[in-house]
Amino acid sequence: MAGKLKITLVKSPIGAIPKHKATVEALGLRKLNKTVEKPDNDAVRGMIWHVKHLVKVEEI
């Protein structure tokens, strides 16, 4: 795990529980279908695991 992850918001967090909304915001995702690149580490992987139903992840 030394590369980067490309994370795309594919489902709206409007109906999600507040903790999931905060996690999506902390990942830097503010609008639907927007993509951010984050380092591939345990902290980011944990955040992705909690909102895996809202995001799409690609390893780059």
C-alpha positions, 0 to 999 in steps of 0.5 A, a space after each residue: 500500500 504505497 500508491 494512491 487511490 482515486 475515490 469518486 462519489 457515485 451516490 448522494 449522501 443526503 439520506 445517509 447517517 450523519 457519520 457517513 456524511 461527515 466521512 464523505 466530507 472529510 474525504 474531500 468529496 463535495 459533489 456527485 461524480 467528483 473525484 479526489 486522489 488520496 494516499 493509500 494508507 490505513 486511515 483512508 482505507 478505513 474511511 472508504 470502508 465506512 462509506 463503500 456504498 457511496 463511493 467507487 475506488 480505483 488504485 492508481 
